[in-house]
Amino acid sequence: MDSNFVIYLGRQTIETTLLVAAPILLTCVIVGVVVTLFQAVTSVRDMSLTVVPKLMAVGFVTLLFGSWMLGILLKFMNESFGHIQNIGQ
């Protein structure tokens, strides 16, 4: 195992992590901005108003994109285990 392989593996790990986390993170940001704007316009300051919509949106996005995210993770893990298997030979 040389340094190029370690760099490649680290890059693939970071790319996979960002790709899998992107739908949930973007949903949290969008819902957070919408709720914050709603609170600023109506002057409602309730903590449950910020948490509940985010949880519902994240749950919906997870149901919607869960199989895609699982496919990305399985592809990454199969590739990683293939590299581990080749190192042992």
DSSP file (Angstrom, degrees, kcal/mol; ACC not computed):
  #  RESIDUE AA STRUCTURE BP1 BP2  ACC     N-H-->O    O-->H-N    N-H-->O    O-->H-N    TCO  KAPPA ALPHA  PHI   PSI    X-CA   Y-CA   Z-CA
    1    1 A M              0   0    0      0, 0.0     2,-0.2     0, 0.0    86,-0.0   0.000 360.0 360.0 360.0 120.9    0.0    0.0    0.0
    2    2 A D     >  -     0   0    0      1,-0.1     4,-1.6     0, 0.0     3,-0.3  -0.487 360.0 -97.7-105.1 177.1    1.6    3.2   -1.1
    3    3 A S  H  > S+     0   0    0      1,-0.2     4,-2.3     2,-0.2     5,-0.2   0.819 119.3  60.1 -67.4 -30.3    0.7    6.9   -0.4
    4    4 A N  H  > S+     0   0    0      1,-0.2     4,-2.5     2,-0.2    -1,-0.2   0.894 104.8  49.4 -63.5 -38.8   -1.3    7.3   -3.6
    5    5 A F  H  > S+     0   0    0     -3,-0.3     4,-2.8     2,-0.2    -1,-0.2   0.897 110.0  50.5 -66.8 -39.8   -3.7    4.5   -2.5
    6    6 A V  H  X S+     0   0    0     -4,-1.6     4,-2.4     2,-0.2    -2,-0.2   0.912 112.0  47.3 -64.7 -42.0   -4.1    6.1    0.9
    7    7 A I  H  X S+     0   0    0     -4,-2.3     4,-2.4     2,-0.2    -2,-0.2   0.913 112.7  49.8 -64.2 -42.8   -4.9    9.5   -0.7
    8    8 A Y  H  X S+     0   0    0     -4,-2.5     4,-2.6     2,-0.2    -2,-0.2   0.926 112.0  47.5 -60.9 -45.9   -7.3    7.8   -3.1
    9    9 A L  H  X S+     0   0    0     -4,-2.8     4,-2.1     1,-0.2    -2,-0.2   0.897 112.3  49.2 -64.9 -40.8   -9.1    6.0   -0.3
   10   10 A G  H  X S+     0   0    0     -4,-2.4     4,-2.2     2,-0.2    -1,-0.2   0.899 112.0  48.7 -64.1 -40.6   -9.3    9.2    1.9
   11   11 A R  H  X S+     0   0    0     -4,-2.4     4,-2.7     2,-0.2     5,-0.2   0.918 111.1  49.4 -66.1 -43.1  -10.7   11.1   -1.1
   12   12 A Q  H  X S+     0   0    0     -4,-2.6     4,-2.4     1,-0.2    -1,-0.2   0.880 110.6  51.9 -62.7 -37.8  -13.3    8.5   -1.9
   13   13 A T  H  X S+     0   0    0     -4,-2.1     4,-2.3     2,-0.2    -2,-0.2   0.933 112.0  44.4 -64.7 -46.4  -14.3    8.4    1.8
   14   14 A I  H  X S+     0   0    0     -4,-2.2     4,-2.5     2,-0.2     5,-0.2   0.912 114.2  49.7 -65.8 -42.7  -14.8   12.2    2.0
   15   15 A E  H  X S+     0   0    0     -4,-2.7     4,-2.4     1,-0.2    -2,-0.2   0.914 112.5  47.5 -62.7 -42.5  -16.7   12.2   -1.4
   16   16 A T  H  X S+     0   0    0     -4,-2.4     4,-2.4    -5,-0.2     5,-0.2   0.910 111.7  50.6 -65.5 -41.9  -19.0    9.4   -0.3
   17   17 A T  H  X S+     0   0    0     -4,-2.3     4,-2.3     1,-0.2    -2,-0.2   0.929 113.2  44.8 -61.9 -46.1  -19.7   11.1    3.1
   18   18 A L  H  X S+     0   0    0     -4,-2.5     4,-1.6     1,-0.2    -1,-0.2   0.890 113.2  51.2 -65.6 -39.0  -20.6   14.4    1.4
   19   19 A L  H  < S+     0   0    0     -4,-2.4    -2,-0.2    -5,-0.2    -1,-0.2   0.893 114.5  42.5 -66.1 -40.1  -22.7   12.7   -1.2
   20   20 A V  H  < S+     0   0    0     -4,-2.4     4,-0.4     1,-0.2    -2,-0.2   0.865 118.7  44.0 -75.0 -36.4  -24.7   10.7    1.3
   21   21 A A  H  X S+     0   0    0     -4,-2.3     4,-2.6    -5,-0.2     5,-0.3   0.683  92.5  85.1 -82.7 -17.5  -25.1   13.6    3.8
   22   22 A A  H  X S+     0   0    0     -4,-1.6     4,-2.8     1,-0.2     5,-0.3   0.886  86.3  50.0 -57.5 -47.3  -25.9   16.3    1.2
   23   23 A P  H  > S+     0   0    0      0, 0.0     4,-1.8     0, 0.0    -1,-0.2   0.914 115.8  42.9 -60.4 -40.4  -29.7   15.6    1.0
   24   24 A I  H  > S+     0   0    0     -4,-0.4     4,-2.3    -3,-0.2    -2,-0.2   0.917 116.0  47.5 -71.7 -42.9  -30.2   15.7    4.7
   25   25 A L  H  X S+     0   0    0     -4,-2.6     4,-2.2     2,-0.2    -1,-0.2   0.917 112.5  48.7 -65.3 -43.0  -27.9   18.7    5.3
   26   26 A L  H  X S+     0   0    0     -4,-2.8     4,-2.6    -5,-0.3     5,-0.2   0.889 110.7  51.8 -63.8 -38.2  -29.5   20.7    2.5
   27   27 A T  H  X S+     0   0    0     -4,-1.8     4,-2.8    -5,-0.3     5,-0.3   0.926 109.4  49.4 -63.0 -44.3  -33.0   19.9    3.8
   28   28 A C  H  X S+     0   0    0     -4,-2.3     4,-2.2     1,-0.2    -2,-0.2   0.903 112.8  47.5 -61.8 -40.9  -32.0   21.1    7.3
   29   29 A V  H  X S+     0   0    0     -4,-2.2     4,-2.3     2,-0.2    -2,-0.2   0.942 114.4  45.2 -66.4 -47.0  -30.6   24.4    5.9
   30   30 A I  H  X S+     0   0    0     -4,-2.6     4,-2.3     2,-0.2    -2,-0.2   0.934 116.3  44.7 -64.2 -46.8  -33.6   25.1    3.7
   31   31 A V  H  X S+     0   0    0     -4,-2.8     4,-2.7    -5,-0.2     5,-0.2   0.890 112.6  53.4 -65.3 -37.8  -36.2   24.3    6.4
   32   32 A G  H  X S+     0   0    0     -4,-2.2     4,-2.3    -5,-0.3    -2,-0.2   0.906 110.1  46.5 -62.9 -41.8  -34.1   26.2    9.0
   33   33 A V  H  X S+     0   0    0     -4,-2.3     4,-2.5     2,-0.2    -2,-0.2   0.916 113.5  48.9 -66.6 -42.6  -34.1   29.4    6.8
   34   34 A V  H  X S+     0   0    0     -4,-2.3     4,-2.3     2,-0.2    -2,-0.2   0.930 113.7  45.8 -63.4 -45.0  -37.8   29.1    6.1
   35   35 A V  H  X S+     0   0    0     -4,-2.7     4,-2.6     2,-0.2    -1,-0.2   0.898 112.4  51.4 -66.0 -39.9  -38.7   28.6    9.8
   36   36 A T  H  X S+     0   0    0     -4,-2.3     4,-2.4    -5,-0.2    -2,-0.2   0.913 110.7  48.0 -63.7 -42.7  -36.4   31.5   10.8
   37   37 A L  H  X S+     0   0    0     -4,-2.5     4,-2.3     2,-0.2    -2,-0.2   0.909 111.6  50.7 -63.1 -41.1  -38.0   33.8    8.2
   38   38 A F  H  X S+     0   0    0     -4,-2.3     4,-2.3     1,-0.2     6,-0.3   0.912 111.5  47.9 -62.1 -42.2  -41.5   32.7    9.4
   39   39 A Q  H  X>S+     0   0    0     -4,-2.6     4,-1.6     1,-0.2     5,-0.6   0.878 111.5  50.5 -66.7 -37.4  -40.4   33.5   13.0
   40   40 A A  H  <5S+     0   0    0     -4,-2.4    -2,-0.2     2,-0.2    -1,-0.2   0.884 113.5  45.1 -68.6 -37.1  -39.0   36.9   12.1
   41   41 A V  H  <5S+     0   0    0     -4,-2.3    -2,-0.2     1,-0.2    -1,-0.2   0.898 124.3  32.1 -73.0 -40.3  -42.2   37.9   10.2
   42   42 A T  H  <5S-     0   0    0     -4,-2.3    -2,-0.2    -5,-0.2    -1,-0.2   0.539  97.9-130.0 -96.7  -6.9  -44.6   36.7   12.9
   43   43 A S  T  <5 +     0   0    0     -4,-1.6     2,-0.5     1,-0.2    -3,-0.2   0.804  53.6 152.2  59.5  31.5  -42.5   37.4   16.0
   44   44 A V      < -     0   0    0     -5,-0.6     2,-0.5    -6,-0.3    -1,-0.2  -0.830  25.4-172.6 -92.0 125.1  -43.2   33.8   17.2
   45   45 A R        +     0   0    0     -2,-0.5     2,-0.5    -3,-0.1    -1,-0.0  -0.681  26.6 142.1-120.2  76.1  -40.3   32.5   19.4
   46   46 A D    >>  -     0   0    0     -2,-0.5     3,-0.7     1,-0.1     4,-0.6  -0.971  42.2-151.2-119.5 127.5  -41.1   28.9   20.1
   47   47 A M  H >> S+     0   0    0     -2,-0.5     4,-1.4     1,-0.2     3,-1.0   0.843  97.0  58.4 -67.1 -33.4  -38.3   26.3   20.2
   48   48 A S  H 3> S+     0   0    0      1,-0.3     4,-2.1     2,-0.2    -1,-0.2   0.777  96.1  65.1 -68.3 -22.8  -40.5   23.5   19.1
   49   49 A L  H <4 S+     0   0    0     -3,-0.7    -1,-0.3     1,-0.2    -2,-0.2   0.768 106.1  42.8 -69.1 -24.7  -41.3   25.5   16.0
   50   50 A T  H <X S+     0   0    0     -3,-1.0     4,-0.6    -4,-0.6    -2,-0.2   0.805 119.5  40.6 -88.5 -31.2  -37.6   25.1   14.9
   51   51 A V  H  X S+     0   0    0     -4,-1.4     4,-2.4     2,-0.1     5,-0.2   0.922 108.1  55.1 -85.8 -46.5  -37.1   21.5   15.8
   52   52 A V  H  X S+     0   0    0     -4,-2.1     4,-2.4     1,-0.2     5,-0.2   0.905 107.8  47.1 -62.1 -47.0  -40.3   19.8   14.7
   53   53 A P  H  > S+     0   0    0      0, 0.0     4,-2.5     0, 0.0    -1,-0.2   0.890 112.8  51.0 -63.2 -35.5  -40.3   20.9   11.1
   54   54 A K  H  X S+     0   0    0     -4,-0.6     4,-2.7     2,-0.2     5,-0.2   0.927 110.9  47.9 -65.6 -43.3  -36.7   19.9   10.7
   55   55 A L  H  X S+     0   0    0     -4,-2.4     4,-2.3     2,-0.2    -1,-0.2   0.911 113.5  47.5 -63.2 -42.0  -37.3   16.5   12.1
   56   56 A M  H  X S+     0   0    0     -4,-2.4     4,-2.2    -5,-0.2    -2,-0.2   0.917 113.9  47.0 -65.5 -42.8  -40.3   15.9    9.9
   57   57 A A  H  X S+     0   0    0     -4,-2.5     4,-2.6    -5,-0.2    -2,-0.2   0.903 112.4  49.2 -66.6 -41.3  -38.4   17.1    6.8
   58   58 A V  H  X S+     0   0    0     -4,-2.7     4,-2.5     2,-0.2    -1,-0.2   0.901 111.0  50.8 -65.8 -40.1  -35.3   15.0    7.6
   59   59 A G  H  X S+     0   0    0     -4,-2.3     4,-2.1    -5,-0.2    -2,-0.2   0.916 112.1  47.0 -61.5 -43.1  -37.6   12.0    8.1
   60   60 A F  H  X S+     0   0    0     -4,-2.2     4,-2.3     2,-0.2    -2,-0.2   0.915 113.3  47.7 -65.3 -43.8  -39.3   12.6    4.8
   61   61 A V  H  X S+     0   0    0     -4,-2.6     4,-3.2     2,-0.2     5,-0.2   0.881 110.4  52.8 -66.1 -37.4  -36.0   13.1    2.9
   62   62 A T  H  X S+     0   0    0     -4,-2.5     4,-1.3     1,-0.2    -1,-0.2   0.908 111.6  45.8 -64.6 -41.3  -34.5   10.0    4.5
   63   63 A L  H  < S+     0   0    0     -4,-2.1     4,-0.3    -5,-0.2    -2,-0.2   0.886 117.2  45.3 -65.7 -37.7  -37.5    7.9    3.4
   64   64 A L  H  < S+     0   0    0     -4,-2.3    -2,-0.2     1,-0.2     4,-0.2   0.920 128.5  23.3 -73.2 -45.1  -37.3    9.5   -0.1
   65   65 A F  H  X S+     0   0    0     -4,-3.2     4,-2.7    -5,-0.1     5,-0.2   0.330  92.6 103.0-105.4   5.7  -33.5    9.2   -0.6
   66   66 A G  H  X S+     0   0    0     -4,-1.3     4,-2.6     1,-0.2     5,-0.2   0.894  82.2  47.3 -59.7 -43.8  -32.8    6.3    1.8
   67   67 A S  H  > S+     0   0    0     -4,-0.3     4,-2.1     2,-0.2    -1,-0.2   0.887 113.2  49.4 -67.8 -36.8  -32.4    3.6   -0.8
   68   68 A W  H  > S+     0   0    0      2,-0.2     4,-2.1    -4,-0.2    -2,-0.2   0.928 112.3  47.6 -65.0 -44.5  -30.2    5.8   -3.0
   69   69 A M  H  X S+     0   0    0     -4,-2.7     4,-2.3     1,-0.2    -2,-0.2   0.899 111.5  50.9 -64.4 -39.9  -28.0    6.6    0.0
   70   70 A L  H  X S+     0   0    0     -4,-2.6     4,-2.7    -5,-0.2    -1,-0.2   0.892 108.5  52.4 -64.4 -39.0  -27.8    2.9    1.0
   71   71 A G  H  X S+     0   0    0     -4,-2.1     4,-2.3     2,-0.2    -2,-0.2   0.906 109.3  49.1 -62.2 -42.0  -26.8    2.1   -2.6
   72   72 A I  H  X S+     0   0    0     -4,-2.1     4,-2.2     2,-0.2    -2,-0.2   0.926 113.3  46.9 -63.0 -44.6  -24.0    4.6   -2.5
   73   73 A L  H  X S+     0   0    0     -4,-2.3     4,-2.6     1,-0.2    -2,-0.2   0.899 111.9  49.9 -65.8 -40.3  -22.7    3.3    0.8
   74   74 A L  H  X S+     0   0    0     -4,-2.7     4,-2.7     2,-0.2     5,-0.2   0.901 110.2  50.7 -65.4 -39.9  -22.9   -0.3   -0.3
   75   75 A K  H  X S+     0   0    0     -4,-2.3     4,-2.1     2,-0.2    -2,-0.2   0.925 112.5  47.0 -61.1 -44.7  -21.0    0.5   -3.5
   76   76 A F  H  X S+     0   0    0     -4,-2.2     4,-2.5     2,-0.2    -2,-0.2   0.916 113.5  47.7 -63.4 -43.8  -18.3    2.2   -1.4
   77   77 A M  H  X S+     0   0    0     -4,-2.6     4,-3.0     2,-0.2     5,-0.2   0.900 110.4  51.4 -67.9 -39.8  -18.1   -0.6    1.1
   78   78 A N  H  X S+     0   0    0     -4,-2.7     4,-1.9     2,-0.2    -1,-0.2   0.909 112.4  47.1 -61.9 -40.7  -17.8   -3.3   -1.6
   79   79 A E  H  X S+     0   0    0     -4,-2.1     4,-1.9    -5,-0.2    -2,-0.2   0.910 113.1  48.9 -65.5 -41.9  -15.0   -1.3   -3.3
   80   80 A S  H  X S+     0   0    0     -4,-2.5     4,-2.2     1,-0.2    -2,-0.2   0.920 111.9  47.8 -65.0 -43.6  -13.3   -0.9    0.1
   81   81 A F  H  X S+     0   0    0     -4,-3.0     4,-2.3     1,-0.2    -1,-0.2   0.843 108.6  55.8 -67.4 -31.6  -13.6   -4.6    0.9
   82   82 A G  H  X S+     0   0    0     -4,-1.9     4,-1.9    -5,-0.2    -1,-0.2   0.900 108.3  47.6 -63.9 -40.5  -12.3   -5.5   -2.5
   83   83 A H  H  X S+     0   0    0     -4,-1.9     4,-1.7     2,-0.2    -2,-0.2   0.889 111.1  51.1 -66.8 -38.4   -9.2   -3.4   -1.9
   84   84 A I  H  X S+     0   0    0     -4,-2.2     4,-1.4     1,-0.2    -2,-0.2   0.904 109.4  50.8 -64.1 -40.6   -8.7   -5.0    1.5
   85   85 A Q  H  < S+     0   0    0     -4,-2.3     4,-0.5     1,-0.2    -1,-0.2   0.886 109.7  50.1 -64.9 -38.5   -9.0   -8.4   -0.1
   86   86 A N  H >< S+     0   0    0     -4,-1.9     3,-0.6     1,-0.2    -1,-0.2   0.813 104.9  57.7 -70.3 -29.5   -6.3   -7.5   -2.7
   87   87 A I  H 3< S+     0   0    0     -4,-1.7    -1,-0.2     1,-0.2    -2,-0.2   0.874 101.9  55.9 -67.0 -35.7   -3.9   -6.2    0.0
   88   88 A G  T 3<        0   0    0     -4,-1.4    -1,-0.2     1,-0.2    -2,-0.2   0.646 360.0 360.0 -71.9 -14.7   -4.0   -9.6    1.7
   89   89 A Q    <         0   0    0     -3,-0.6    -1,-0.2    -4,-0.5    -2,-0.2   0.472 360.0 360.0 -86.5 360.0   -2.9  -11.5   -1.5
